[in-house]
Structure formats: structure tokens, C-alpha cells
């Protein structure tokens, strides 16, 4: 009897799991806040150079209409330069020379009271620092995926989740009081590392406690809460226009999660894989009791894995096992690419909402609303096929993005609709890859697999803010990349196995088949010694 069969006896998604999902989902709202808040805190308002030696002929800054910066020929150059003859916009239109701004900048306060850009003048020659700061934050997610994926396999999912919730609250609040851009970026980097630690391990913890038939809920339910945070952020940012207050508002509530110390359970599946069977058995009994399916005392569990040499076993189960054997190597590399492509396109579209030319708060809300039907539709497709669902949504997202390059610039509405369809497809695909990954990797290296997959995803996230620089090659280059990457992923998905409604693999041998040798990482079969009879389960023994 394997762990999935135990879950079917005690309830694959009973009261115990539902309460667990409440604890898993609540932090997702704040994860969305931290992931997307830079859209508002790092926004670049319309601005104009205030010359160090202003002329009376220059416009009065207090009465200046910043809409002129985009509506009148010549004025855009005033964002970073001033006419050398100080005769205003007419000088620019007449072809008179300009010089770089030697004074400061005047910013429009119509949309934002302050952002990191207005406070530290991250415009003109310093404009690239804003994109670099976003990439450093995303690099923090990459580092967190590597570090906390490995730590979770060694010390457990629960302790790593608790540690990262604390890091997120402390460094998030610290960022609100940063004295300069460099300290702010360092603090945001630490927040980024914690985001990966929470996302990965909360998802895996839920997956490992959920029955095979309900396992997709581990990804979809948590994604709903992330999407809710996406939408809610638009309202919070609309009400709080000062970046420091906004940063504090999304970070300070994180200290409330201290009560997770007492309510968040460990993973029984991980405990058994690490030879801590007594602790696992106590948790299984607790879950069975809460689900109303208590196990009889005669139900006896003695072994999960029969391992003769524990030292050798620890040596075998490392990230190297992800690519040591043929099937595992092929599946791992494909899954890693899918993580990369999904995240590159997801954040490539999400972080550039100002390109739509609409109100930034409205656009943020619309992008968030698109996520809801995208998550919902996967509920109807995942149980039928993980493989086909992943393939189709990647194809939809990539095709929609690619089609935008053929639409004339004056048909902006059609381009916007196609971009929204692309966002829809990629969001659905991103929901599926979490579930699919957890089912492709066996228990003994699952966290390593999800960790490296998340690392590849964060590599895509690091590159997403840099897509803007591809416009120097071609205006269509960013959307071409956002189209081709998912289409390639769609083709590669054909080589992955179908995992819908199948037991989670526990060992590498479960993936490779019976021909796997011990030298390649094979294990003896998974065994539960049990004297289970029909009377051993007080309530119904039907599969939940």
C-alpha cells in the first residue's frame, strides 16, 4: 500500500486538507502584492527637466500641463534635455541644439504622489537602474528557488515556509524605510528569495497531502488567491499613491502569520521519505480523525522504504538524480523549459501594462480579472488530461502573442485583445505547470525538481524586465519572443507522460520502470506492512 492509497482511506480532500488549504492560500494574496507592486512603486510619471539656470521663457512648472509631453512635437525631448538657448519648445521644433539636464526634474503628480523614480530621479541617464532593480528582485526569486528548494528537502516543507514568511515581513517593511535606491534593491532582493520559498513549499505541502483525484486543487486553488491579490492590488495602490506607504501596507500584515507556528502541519509523505515514520503516522491518524475516517488500532504501518544503507540513500537522492537516468532526464529538461517559457511571457506581459495607454489602475484590474477565467477553465480540463491541457494553453498563448506583430499600430484595440488572449493562455498554462511538475517528479526528489524548475522560471522572470531593450533591434522583437517560446514549449509537451488520476511516483524506479539498476538510483519497492481489514476503517472505505 502506497501513500496515495492511505490518503484514499483517510480522505483525499477532507476537513484536514481544507483547513490546510486555508493556511496555504492566505499568504498567496500578499505574494501577489510583492510580485507586482513595482508596477506602481516603480512607475515613471511624466516629467520635465528643471534647468539649473532656468529662463523666464521656460514654462512655469507649477502650471505646466504634462500631457504636452506626449501630445506636442518636440516636448518629449524636454524630459531629459533643455534648449541651449532657453527659448522653450519652439527651439526644439526649430532644430536648435539641446543639452542634457543639469538640474532636477519636475514630475506630474496627477497619478502618483511619489514613486522610487520620483524620489531618486531614476530617469534619463539613470532610467536603466529601474529595470535593473526589477531584474535583481526577480534574481532573488531565482536564488530562493535554489536555496529553499534544497533546504525543504533536507529540513521539511513547514519550517522553510515559516522562515520565509518571517523574511518576507521583516525585509518588506524594511524596504518601506530604505534611505536610497541601493538599500531598497537589496531589501527587495531578500523579499524575492522569500517569495520562492513560500510559493514552492506551500504548493508542495498541499500536493503531498491531497489525494490523486483532487491533486490539481493544490495548484488551482492557490492560484485563485494569487489572482485575487492581483486584482486587490489595483485597489490598494489606487487608494495609497505614496510608494513608501504602499510598501508598508503590503508588508506589515505579514507579521500576523506568526500564528502559523501552531497551525501549519508537516508533510507526512516527506516524513516517511526521511525515515521519520512515527511522526508521519501520528499526522496520518490526526488527519483521519479530522476527516471523520479514523483508523482502527490494528492498522499497522511499519515501513515506507526498505533501505539498507541510509547514507548511500541520501547520496542517491540529490538534484543529480533529475538528469542521471534517461526518462527522468528527458522529462526534467522539458519541465524546466516549460517553467522558463511560462514565466518569461507571464511577467513580460504583466510588467508592461503601461504600454496599453489606458489608466494603469484599470489595466491592472483587467489583467487580474483575466486570470480568474484562465484558472477556472483548467478545472474542467486538468482531470481529463494534464498533457493536452498544457499543450493547448501554451499554443493559445504563444499564437495570440505572435499574431500581434501582424496588426497595424493604429488598430490598438485589436492588439490589446490579442495580448489579453495571450495573457489568458499563459496564465492557464502557468497554473497547470505547478500541478504537472509535482506529478512528474517522484517524492524522493520532488522538491529538488520543483526547486530547479522554479529556478528556471525565475530566470525567465529576471529576463522579463529586459524585454524592453529588444525594441532597439525591432519594435516587434519582444512579442515575437513571447510568441515563439510558448509554441516551442507546446511541441515539447508531447514528449511528457500523462499523469491525470495516477498515483504520485515515490521513487526514481517508479518513473524509469523495472529495468532501472541500483547503480542508476533504483530502490527496493515501497512497502506498507498492514493487517487492514474492512473493519479497520470506521467510516466508509470508498475512495474520496
URDA-V248071 format. One record per helix or strand. SS is the DSSP state (@ for helix, = for strand). FROM is the first residue (numbers start at 1). LEN is the number of residues. Records with the same first field share a line. If there is no record, write none. Layout:
# URDA-V248071
SS->FROM-LEN / FROM-LEN
This chain:
# URDA-V248071
@->3-8 / 15-22 / 38-4 / 61-3 / 68-4 / 75-5 / 89-5 / 116-5 / 124-32 / 157-19 / 181-28 / 212-3 / 217-23 / 243-21 / 268-6 / 277-14 / 310-7 / 321-4 / 326-25 / 353-4 / 360-22 / 386-21 / 412-29 / 443-30 / 477-17 / 508-5 / 518-3 / 534-3
=->47-4 / 81-3 / 98-3 / 104-4 / 114-1 / 242-1 / 295-1 / 305-1 / 526-1 / 537-1
